[in-house]
Amino acid sequence: MTTLNLSPVDIMAGVGALLVLLWVWRAGARRAKAAAEATRSAARLVSLFGRVSFTAGLVAGVQWVVLAHSPELWLTLVVLGVPALFASYTITRALTVTTHDMPRRRGGGRR
């Protein structure tokens, strides 16, 4: 049987090659993770857009039916007013800046 004769240079080259391989593998995993997160973020945006569009169409359809077929003033005011209240509440919450001040701990560091 033949013996394996490796010089210290050969061993260091092999260890270096393994380290480079490990580094490339980890970098690829990080890139894949970032790409997956970007895809998830885009899918959430599309999903939100679909739900908002469907709800807006539903509200507009109900308003159109009531306005086209009902002569009652109160029903017209309710059909137009309730969605307006929900929309104004949502817009007000989105545009209001709120802060949550955390009490400071002694020592100044996180725990």
Secondary structure in CASP SS format (residue, H / E / C, confidence):
PFRMAT SS
TARGET T0000
AUTHOR 0000-0000-0000
METHOD secondary structure of the structure
MODEL  1
M C 1.00
T C 1.00
T C 1.00
L C 1.00
N C 1.00
L C 1.00
S C 1.00
P H 1.00
V H 1.00
D H 1.00
I H 1.00
M H 1.00
A H 1.00
G H 1.00
V H 1.00
G H 1.00
A H 1.00
L H 1.00
L H 1.00
V H 1.00
L H 1.00
L H 1.00
W H 1.00
V H 1.00
W H 1.00
R H 1.00
A H 1.00
G H 1.00
A H 1.00
R H 1.00
R H 1.00
A H 1.00
K H 1.00
A H 1.00
A H 1.00
A H 1.00
E H 1.00
A H 1.00
T H 1.00
R H 1.00
S H 1.00
A H 1.00
A H 1.00
R H 1.00
L H 1.00
V H 1.00
S H 1.00
L H 1.00
F H 1.00
G H 1.00
R H 1.00
V H 1.00
S H 1.00
F H 1.00
T H 1.00
A H 1.00
G H 1.00
L H 1.00
V H 1.00
A H 1.00
G H 1.00
V H 1.00
Q H 1.00
W H 1.00
V H 1.00
V H 1.00
L H 1.00
A H 1.00
H H 1.00
S C 1.00
P C 1.00
E C 1.00
L H 1.00
W H 1.00
L H 1.00
T H 1.00
L H 1.00
V H 1.00
V H 1.00
L H 1.00
G H 1.00
V H 1.00
P H 1.00
A H 1.00
L H 1.00
F H 1.00
A H 1.00
S H 1.00
Y H 1.00
T H 1.00
I H 1.00
T H 1.00
R H 1.00
A H 1.00
L H 1.00
T C 1.00
V C 1.00
T C 1.00
T C 1.00
H C 1.00
D C 1.00
M C 1.00
P C 1.00
R C 1.00
R C 1.00
R C 1.00
G C 1.00
G C 1.00
G C 1.00
R C 1.00
R C 1.00
END
